[in-house]
Amino acid sequence: MTQENPVGTISVLPQTNEHSLRIEFIFKPTSKSKFLLSRHKYPIQNNPFKYGIKITNIGSKPFPGCAIIKADITFNADSLIHNSETEANVRALNCGESTDIYMDSVVISSKGTGFISVEMKPIGTDIIKTYQYDEFHKKDNLLQKNNCWLSPIFLQGELEILQQRTNELILALTIITVYESVIGLKTTLSYMAALAGHFFLFLGQSLISAQ
């Protein structure tokens, strides 16, 4: 945009706005995962999951949106595991508003700590300040580089999950065995059946009295 004056032409630079976004790693198991019905805090090694980011506008002004142009997952001293070829558009967000953006489905054979990095393209000359959320201290930490985000992620070992399930089954069987040897399973079932019978008899009498 230009303006004319008696001296000459003055160039008016476009306004640059800064936006503050809290970004968090999110995931969900896909239909091929053997642990689909289980709830786990972290993705599991060798099990497919869909990954993405949760974006929250923590700034003092509405966020007009942006484009996610790159999302990489790395493990083992920055050895590339997955590079997302999916570009996503982030919609406009009011102050305090959040949105979930899922990228690709992946299967990762590594376990332990890795990293996810995201590059964003703002609208016009705007600048995006990104923050990592420190769940332990309940605060946001600013990243020094603009228009990008980096965060560690953790993949739980598949054998660790299987061993945990085995231990839980062994514990349950042990409790049942001890309970049966001390009280007797037959006695317990008989008591529960009698208790249920008394309950339904009381319920039936209450319904008859109410009529």
MOMOTA-V278320 format. One record per pair of residues at least 6 apart in sequence whose ideal C-beta (glycine too) atoms are under 6 Angstrom apart, sorted by the first residue. I is the first residue (numbers start at 0). J is the second residue. D is the distance in Angstrom with one decimal. If there is no record, write none. Layout:
I & J & D
I & J & D
//
This chain:
0 & 11 & 4.6
1 & 8 & 5.3
1 & 10 & 5.9
2 & 9 & 5.1
13 & 124 & 5.4
15 & 124 & 4.6
16 & 125 & 5.0
17 & 126 & 4.8
17 & 128 & 5.9
18 & 58 & 5.2
18 & 62 & 4.8
18 & 127 & 5.4
19 & 57 & 5.1
19 & 58 & 3.7
19 & 128 & 4.9
20 & 54 & 5.5
20 & 129 & 5.4
21 & 55 & 4.4
21 & 57 & 4.9
21 & 130 & 4.7
21 & 132 & 5.4
21 & 139 & 5.5
22 & 52 & 5.2
22 & 54 & 5.6
22 & 129 & 5.4
22 & 148 & 4.6
23 & 53 & 4.5
23 & 132 & 5.6
24 & 115 & 5.7
24 & 150 & 5.7
24 & 152 & 5.3
25 & 51 & 5.3
25 & 53 & 5.0
26 & 42 & 5.1
26 & 48 & 4.8
26 & 50 & 4.7
27 & 49 & 5.5
28 & 35 & 4.9
28 & 48 & 5.2
29 & 47 & 4.4
29 & 49 & 5.8
29 & 104 & 5.3
31 & 47 & 4.9
32 & 46 & 4.4
32 & 47 & 5.5
34 & 43 & 5.6
34 & 46 & 5.8
41 & 153 & 4.9
41 & 155 & 4.6
42 & 48 & 4.7
42 & 154 & 5.2
43 & 155 & 5.3
43 & 157 & 5.8
43 & 160 & 5.8
44 & 110 & 4.3
44 & 154 & 5.2
44 & 156 & 5.3
44 & 157 & 4.5
45 & 108 & 5.9
45 & 157 & 5.0
47 & 104 & 5.6
47 & 106 & 4.8
49 & 101 & 5.3
49 & 104 & 4.7
51 & 100 & 5.0
51 & 101 & 3.6
51 & 102 & 5.1
52 & 100 & 5.6
53 & 97 & 6.0
53 & 99 & 5.3
54 & 89 & 6.0
54 & 98 & 5.6
55 & 97 & 4.3
56 & 62 & 4.5
56 & 92 & 4.0
56 & 94 & 5.7
56 & 96 & 5.6
61 & 93 & 5.4
62 & 92 & 4.4
63 & 91 & 5.4
63 & 122 & 5.1
64 & 89 & 5.3
64 & 90 & 5.5
64 & 91 & 4.7
65 & 89 & 5.0
65 & 119 & 4.9
65 & 121 & 4.9
66 & 88 & 5.5
66 & 120 & 4.5
67 & 87 & 4.5
67 & 119 & 5.7
68 & 86 & 5.7
68 & 118 & 5.3
68 & 120 & 5.2
69 & 118 & 4.0
70 & 83 & 4.0
70 & 102 & 5.1
70 & 117 & 5.0
71 & 82 & 5.2
71 & 116 & 5.0
72 & 80 & 4.9
72 & 81 & 4.5
72 & 115 & 5.3
73 & 79 & 5.7
73 & 80 & 5.9
73 & 113 & 5.9
73 & 114 & 5.1
74 & 80 & 5.2
74 & 109 & 4.1
74 & 113 & 3.9
80 & 107 & 5.7
81 & 105 & 4.9
83 & 102 & 4.5
83 & 103 & 4.9
85 & 102 & 5.3
85 & 103 & 5.6
87 & 100 & 5.1
107 & 154 & 5.9
110 & 154 & 4.9
110 & 156 & 4.3
112 & 151 & 5.5
112 & 153 & 5.6
113 & 152 & 5.3
114 & 151 & 5.7
115 & 150 & 5.7
115 & 152 & 5.3
116 & 149 & 4.8
117 & 148 & 4.6
118 & 147 & 5.0
119 & 127 & 5.6
119 & 146 & 5.2
121 & 127 & 5.1
126 & 145 & 5.1
127 & 146 & 4.9
129 & 142 & 5.0
129 & 148 & 4.2
130 & 139 & 4.0
130 & 141 & 5.5
131 & 140 & 4.8
131 & 150 & 5.5
132 & 139 & 5.7
133 & 140 & 5.7
//
